[in-house]
């Protein structure tokens, strides 16, 4: 308790220290006035008023009220230039505005004239860029992806450059699965247990964009050796009410989603709900060969699952400079598998036994996230935010197996009950301070209180008798408390020649208190300094060159720590390791991007060096013929060098083709058990590869078509490789009622039976070959419709929120808004003139966006 209290007080101290500086300026002058429309003589609300010194340094500002009035307070004596701007109007500048003696200065009425560029009616046929590039990330805009409708987040991530997603939904970045996944810049404990299951809970239809942060700045938690994936969901910032219905029916799954919002004045409310049910069939085969024994296994399985995610969000403008937002998110999952396994065990080529097992496994759970965030915009670009987050996830991983005789009569049953909980409390503060026009200084502090608990036990029964405690497999527990205190500083500098430099240093102290079966585990605390450096240079009008370095930490997560001995597959037993230490990775990257005409090219070369790497290790169990034990160890060193290429091409104004290739060479070195039972050094190396190709065609009368294919080659592991696979899909969609409704039909993997994933392990003591066949053919029909009347309102100021980027394995609607590369980028407020929903414009001029 003392440690937790100290941690929270530390974060609070940094919050107050950061807030103190901007609140003690000690000036009393002000500049006020009214902004009016010159043509209609009506007030212009939410116009931006910016205050500059004679040296052209931005020092203060505000936004006009609904009646057009404004007041810039806390203005020191001096002479200023006042700039008034609003989208749709010509910018107006008033020089030589004097404040003297701390007295108020009234500028009277300022009349804005309409922008000449908006006086001509035009047809805009372009679309938002598929890829946007920032100094430390790539942004994939997923809104136009019709093929993933009715699916989940893993269907979208397969289309994102630099990412690979396997058939189970596990995500890796440049071949590294040790990543951190955020949802709207915030963590969720649903991801602390398994990324694959968490991705099934996020509807593809609600994903606005995916940010791939390959070199995170110091303001992000140091966790995620491969980088960070930030999934931005759609959020409406318009006034009025809105309701969107998304539904889909398919051979492998069905879904129903509802999301809506209501906004009036300073208050906003959003509601979201999504449910998805899916089903599939699978076949497996396993061969394990040892020095003097072997086992052969085959199985047929049926998978089914129900996943749901529901959210309530509220936001309120306390003043024109202070903003409050909060939210509650609830997730539920239920994944089940019914499998029949046939296993034969041989010793010295003689058949020792054959047994038949029916296995019913289930992973169920729910998660709750509650956040409350406060943002104070002291001056344009100068902001203080305080964020809190409470998260909890309950997860049960249970199974019942039944051994059958030759006539399929139950002989003996075994049940494993494994209850897990992950709970987090976070307090975070961030302060952004622009210096002139070309510099930004950021500081922040954070405290995380995390508790991971696991309670497990085995029960057994003869035949169909009642279950009783199993004497061969004792019950156990793990209580793992992990507290993290962190502070950071970051500096962004815009140099002449379109050069951006972003550097930072983060310090994290990790304190661990753990017990296993009520006995203390000796796990030392550790401290880490984590530097980062990002450089970006714009070359000409269309090219950008980037270079980056970052150090990352990878802490173990729940599945890797859990000491429950999983006997679901008696030939391949799994157990976690609560003694795991974190791994430390140095990442290097050089990138080049170019927009030449209608072709976008992105090329990056990277290197990765990981010490104390966490990997799966498999060893034979001497007392059991044909049985392997799988656990996690800090093996030693893992290195990789690679290249990523992405290309987006507009063949015509309506037809785009894009695709990419990921290639890297990996080398792993670590300790495994040798023939004599002693630890020996093992090495393995090889090439990992993958790629994707997608085409989109817009046709007349609201019709569109898409085609997509994805391939992931086999992945190198310390003791072997994990097999590759591929997938493909085609689809059509039709918009109706001026775009309010959409109906679509698509098909996936419709030729053949599905995809077979082949994996192999080779060591001096054993070999293992495994094949998994997923019969994942699918045809789905999707439908969506938007209800409600909306009017454009000023975009809501985004509160920062909490981002816990600190566990292995991986809102608002802006994503990278907190990482602006120029001072004005973090401070300007978007606003639009009130208007009813836009209808397609009739062409009077041949003006178009870059299509």
C-alpha positions, 0 to 999 in steps of 0.5 A: 500500500505504501508503494502504491500511495507513493506512486500516485503522489509522484504522478500528482506532484508532476501534474501540479508542477507542470500546471504551476508554470502556466498559471502564474503569469501575473498579467491582467490585460485583455483584448476583446471584440466581435467577429461578424460575417461581412455579407450577412451581418451575422455573428461568426462563432468559433472563429480562431483569434491568435495573438502575435508579438511584433517578433511574430511569436504566437503568445496567446489566443482564444475562440469566439463564442456563438454570438461572435464575441471573444476575449483574450485574457492574461495579456502582458503590456505591449504591441501585438498583431491580432489574426482572425481566421475561420474556415470559409472566410478570408483571414484577417490581420490587425496590426499595432494593437496596444495593451497598456497598464494592464487595462482591457483593449476593445477592438470593436467589430471585425468583419470577415469576408467569404473566401474567394476559393469557396465562391465557385461551386466545384465537384470533389471526386477525390478521396482521402489518402490511403496512407498518411505519413508522419514523423514517427508513424504511418497512418492507414485509413481503413474507412473505404475498405468494404471487404472487411465489413462484418469482420473484426480488427484482424481482417483490417490489420491484414491490409495494413503495411508493415503488419502481419496477422496469422490465422489465429489473429496474432499480430506482428510488426516487421516480423516481431510479435512483441508489440503494444496495441492501443485503442484510441490512444488508450490501453485495455486490459483485454489485450493484456491476456491475448491480442488475438481474442481482443482483435475479435472484439473490435468491429471492422466497420468501426475502425477509422484508421490504424496507426503503425508507430515504428519508432515511438517517441518518449511520451509513449510507454517504453513497452513494445519492442516491435513498436505500437499499433494504435487503432482509431475508431470512428467518432462523430463530432457533429451536432444533432443526433446520429444512429448507424446500423451495421449488420452482416450474415455469412457462412462463417459468422454474423454480426450486428452493430449499432452506434450513435451520438447526440450533441448539443451545445457544450455536451456530447454523448456517444453510444456504441454496441457490437456483437459478432458470432462466428463458427469454423471447422479445423483439422490438425495433425501432429508428429513428434519424434524423439531419440527412442519414442514418438507420438502421432496425433490427429484431430478434428475440431469445431470452433464457435465464438461470441464476442461483443463490445459496448461503450458509452462516452460523454464530453463537456466543455467546462469553458472555452479552454477547459474540457472534460471527457469520460467513458465506460467500455464493456467487452465480453467474449466466449470462445469454444472448441469441440475436438476429437483427438486420436493419439498413438505412442510408440517406443523403439518403433513398437506401439505402446498405446492408442487413446481417443479423447474428446475435448471441450475447451472454453475461453470466456471473460469480460472487461471493463474500462473506465476513464476520466480525462481533463484538458486545459488549453492555456494558450494555443499550443500550450496545454495541460492534460490529466488522465485517469483510467481503471481497467479490469479483465476477468478471463477463464480458460477451462477444458474438460477431456474425456478418455474413450475406449474402442467403443467410445465409452468414457473411461476417465475425465479430467477438468482444468479450471483456470481463472485469471484477472488483470487489473490496472489503475493509471494516473497520467499527466502531460504538458505541452509548451510551444517555444516560438513557431518552430519548437515544442517542449513536452514533459509528463509523468505517469503511474501504473498500479497493475495486479495479475492473478491466476487461480487454477485447479484440476478435477478428475472423475472415473467414467461419468461420476462426479468430479473430485480434486485430482491428486496428480495435479495440485491446485496453485495460484499466482499473485503478481503485482507490478507498479510502474513510475515513469517520467519523460521529456521530449523536444521537437524542432522544425529547422530550415529546409523542412527538417523536423527533429524529435528527440526524447528521453523516458525513465521508467522504474518497475517494482514487482511483488509476486507470490506463487502458491502463497510463497514469495518469488524473488524478482528484482525491481529494475530501472530503465532509461529509454531514449528516442530520436526521429528525423524527417526531411522533406525533399522537394514537393513530394518526397520525404526521408526519415531516420529513427532510433528508439529503445524499447522494453518488453515485459512479459504478459499474463499468458507467459507468466501463468504457472497453470500446467495446461494438459489440454493436449497431453502430448504438448503440455504448456506452462508459463514462467513467472520468473521471466525478466523483460527484454530490451530492444534497440530499433533502427530505421531509415525510410523514404516516401514519394508521391509522384503523380498519382503513385505513392511509394514508401520504402523503409530499411530497419534493424533490430537487436534484442537482448534477453529475448522472450521465446517459446522453448520446448523440451522432452519430458523424460518420464513420458514417452512422446511428450513435449513441454512448452514454456517461455524463457529469456533465451538470449539474443535476437537480431533482424534486418529487413526491408518494407516496400509499399506502393499505392497506384491510381490507375484511373480516377476511380481505380486504385491498386496498392500492395506491399512486400515485407522481408527480413533476415532474423537470427536467434541465439539462446539456451535449450536442453541438450541430449545430456539434459544440460543447457546448450547454446542453440542458433537458428536463422532464416528469411521471413517474408509476407505481402498483400495486394488490394484493388478498389474500383468505384463505379457509377450509381454508387457501385464499387468493387474490391479484391484483396489477397494476403500472404505470410511466409513461414517465420523463423523460431529458435527451434524451428519455424512456424508455417505460412499461409494466405487468403483472398477475398472479392466483394461488391457493394452498392450505396443508396439513398444518397449514401445513407445506406450500403449493401454488400456481398463478398466471398473469401477463400472460396476455392479449395477447402481452406489453408493449411498451416505447416510448422516444424521444430528440429533439435538434437533431442526431438523433431516436431511437425504440425499441420493445421487446416482451417476450413475458412471459406465464407460468403457474407452479405452486409447491410448498413444504414445511417439515421439522423440529421446532422449539422456541422459543429466545431470539432471537439477538443481532444483530451489526451487520455491514458496510453499504457503501452507496457505489456507483451503481446500487444476514444478519440478520433485523432490518433496522432493529435498529441504528437504534432510535428509543429507548434500550431499543429497541436493547438489549432481548432478545426471549425466548419460553418453550419450546414445540413449534410452535403449532397453531391455537388453539380459540376460548374468548374472542372476543379478536382482534388488529386484523385 
